[in-house]
Amino acid sequence: MAIVVGVKFKNIGKTYYFSPKDIEFKEGDGVITETVRGVEYGTVVMANKIVDDSEIVQPLKEIIRKASEEDTKRHLENLQQRKELVKIVNEKVKKHGLAMKIVDAEYTFDRNKIIVYFTAEGRIDFRELVKDLASVYHLRIELRQIYERDDIKMRGALGPCGRPCCCATHLQDFEKVSIKMAKIQGLSLNPTKISGCCGKLMCCLKSENDYYKETYSKMPKVNSTVITPDGEGTVLSNDILRLQTKVKINLEDGTADIKTYPLEKINAHQTQKEEDDEE
């Protein structure tokens, strides 16, 4: 067991654990920490808390200090200069004719380095771009290629539901999403209907999958034969949310009737097995 503090470096993204040493922190406190990127300014999102060692990624780094007013002022100044950084980097990219899209650019807290995030369809030789930027800022320049999902996560966007994308609000990590999840939920398999702003399958398919998967296993397979209070029939469709099944009943006079039954009124319990069609 160890006492840790949860810190975020952006409004979205992961929460990282640090050792508070002997300092008492509360949510919202600014902190200065040492990270793989160098000295960074972060915000406490979880006050001092005891957690199991299995939850900690070793080695557990210590928080350097609580952020002072001067630290916070410098951090805000760095944030304010991001637009100007992106503008200048874009000008240099255009000058060198590189096929890349600049997503963001930022100073590290100590202003010893500039990090530029970009997307591109393939590998980019940006050595001349780095030299050009270094001659302007006289700092170390680091370019990081990210992908479509990271782009949306950083910039934010509205999903097909009209709400901000999950990745830009609460998701800390991207999880594996498959076509099978859309099939189980009875959604159209039209890519435009089940893809998010990044062009990949929507993350919410994974968020809702546990409920649908459990309920789906209780529903009868479409086209299977079931026994209903009105006799034997063939399953036409299932309503997983309402736990109802639409059944075609063959009547004695040779005609047919279509009725909807609650799941508990029919005697089927079949699981449809399909191979995963991974994204």
N, C-alpha and C positions, 0 to 999 in steps of 0.2 A: 504493500500500500504506500501511496505517496500523495503529498499535497501538491496540487497543480492549479494553474490559472489558465482559462481558455481565452485565446486571443485570435482575433481576425484582423487581416490586413486590408481587406476590401469589404464592401457591404455584402457581397456574395462570396461564396467559396467556403473552403474548409475552416474549421476551428482547430487551432494548433495549441498543444499543451506546453506550458513552460513552468519552470520552478519559480515560485514567488520569493524564494529565499525567506527572509523574515519580514517581508512587507505584506501588509493587508490591503487587498484590492477589492474594489466593488465594480459592478457592471457600469460601463461607460467611461472608465478611467483610460486615459491615454498612457501607453507604455513604450519604452525604447528597448528593443531586443536585438539579439544577434541571430541572423538567419543565414541560409546558404547564399542568399543574395547580398549579404552584408548587413549593416546596421539599418533596421527598419522601424517605422512608427506603426504601432498597432492599437487596437481598441479592445478592452476587456469585455468579453461577452459572457464569461462565467467566472464568478468570484472564487476565491480560495476554496478548494473542494478536495476531499480525499477520494481517490479513485484507485482501482485495482491496477497492479503493475502490468497486467495483460492489455490494458487500454493505452499504455504509454509506448510511444516509439522512442527507443533509446538511441543515442544518449539524450537525456532530458536537459535541454539548455535552460539557463537562468535568464530571468528578466534583468536587464541592466539597471533600469531605474524607472520610476514613475515619470511621465512626461511633464516637463515644466511648461510654463506659458510660452517661453521662447521656443521650445521644441514644437509645440502645437502651431505656433505662428509659422515656423519653417515648413512644417508639413502642409499647411494650407497654401503657402506660397508655391510649394512644389506642385500641388494639385492644380493651382490656377495656371501654371505654365504648360500644362499638358497640351492644350489646344494649339499653342504656339509651336510646341515641339512637333506635333503631328503635321502641322502646316509645313514646316521647314523640311521634315523628312519626306513628305509627299513631293515637294519641289525637287529634292535631290533624286528621288526615285524616278521622276519624270525625266530629269536631266540625263540619267544613265540608261533610260529606256528599259527598266526592269518590269517584268510581268508579275507584279506583286501588289497586294492591297494592304495598306497600313491600317491596322485596327486601333492601335493605341500606342502611346509612348509616355514614359515617365522617368523622373529622376528617382534614384534611391534616396533615402532620407538624408544621408550624409553628403549627397551630391557628388559622389565619387564616380558614379556610373549612370548612363542612360540606357534604359531597356526599351526596345522597340518590338512590338508584337505585329506580326503580319500573316496573311494567308496567301497561298500560291498553289497552283495546280501541280507543280513539280518542284524539283530542287532549283534553287536560285544561287547564282554566283554573285554575292553581294560584297565581295572584298573591297572593290573600289568605292562602293557606297559607304562602307564603314570608314575608310580612309578620309573620304570627303567630310563626313559628319564629325570625325575626330578633329579635323583641321578647323572646324567651326567652333566646337564646344571645348576642345582640349580636355576631353574626358574619355574614359573607357566607354566604348559603344558595344552593346550586346543586342543582337537581333534574334528573336525567337519566333520560329514558325509555329502557328497554331492552326487548328482545323475549324470547320464550319460551326460545330457545336460550341467550341470555345469562343468563337467570334460573337455568337448570339449571347452567350453567357456574360461576356464582358460589356457588350454594348446595350443589351436588353432589347426586347421586342414584344409585341402582342401576339399571342397564339391564336389559332382558329376559334377558340372559345371566347375570345375578346378580353381575356385576362393576361397579365404579364406572364411570359414563359416561365415554366417551373424552374429551369436551370438558372434563370436570372433572379429568382426569388428565394427558394428554400433548398434546392438540391445542392448537396455538397460534392457529390461525385456523379458522373454519368454511369448509368447501369445498362446492362445488355438488354436490348429490346428486340423481339422477333415478330415475324408475321403471324405466327401461331397465336400470339396474344390478341391480335386484331380479329382473327377468326373466332376465337373463343367468345369474344365480346360481341360477335355478330355485326361487326362493322364492315362497311364497303372496303374492298381491297384495292380500290382506286388510289394510287399513290398520292394524288393531290388531296385526298380526304383524310389520310392517316399520317401525313408527313408534317413536321413542324417547319418553322421559319428557316431552319438550317438545312432543310431538304432531307433530313433523316427521319426515321420513325419517331413519332411523338413520345416523349418521356413519360407522359401520363398513362400510356398503355401499360407500363411496368407498375406504376403506382397502384392501379386498380386491378392488377392481374390476380392477386391472391384471392380476392373475393370471387371473381369470375371463374377462376380455375376450380375452386372448391365447389361452387354451385354448379358449374358445368358438368362436373363428374356425377352429380345427382340427377341430371336431366336425361331423358331417353334420347337415343340417337335418332336423328331425322330419318324418316323412311322405315324405322323399326316398327314392329307390331306390339301394341300394348293392350291391356285389358282395362276398360273404363266402366263406370257404373251403367253405361248404356250399351255395353258390349265391346267386342273386339274392334280395334281401329288402327289406322296407320298415322304415325306422327308426321305432321306437316312442318311445324316450327316450334321453337321454344322461346319463351320470354323469361330470360334469366333474372331480370330485376323483379318481376312480379311473381316469379316461381310458378308460371303457368305454361301449359302445353296445348297447342292447337292440334286436334286429332280429327281425321276423316273416318266417320263411322259408316260401315256398310250395313244398310238396313235389309230386313227380310224381303221386302218387295223389290229388291234389286237396285234401289236408289241409294244415295249417300247423303250424309249430313255432316257438316263441319261444326264442331263444338270445341270450346276452350275449357280446360279443366285445371284446377289447382294440382300441383305436383303430387300432393298426398292422396289424391283421388284415383291415381293410376298406379299400376303395380310394376312399373319399370324402374330399373336402376342400372343403367348401362353407361359405360365410359367410352367415348369415341377416342380412339388412339390415332394420333397423327404424328408424323415425323416433324420435328422442328424445321421450319424454313427460316434459317437465320438471316438477319439483315445483311 
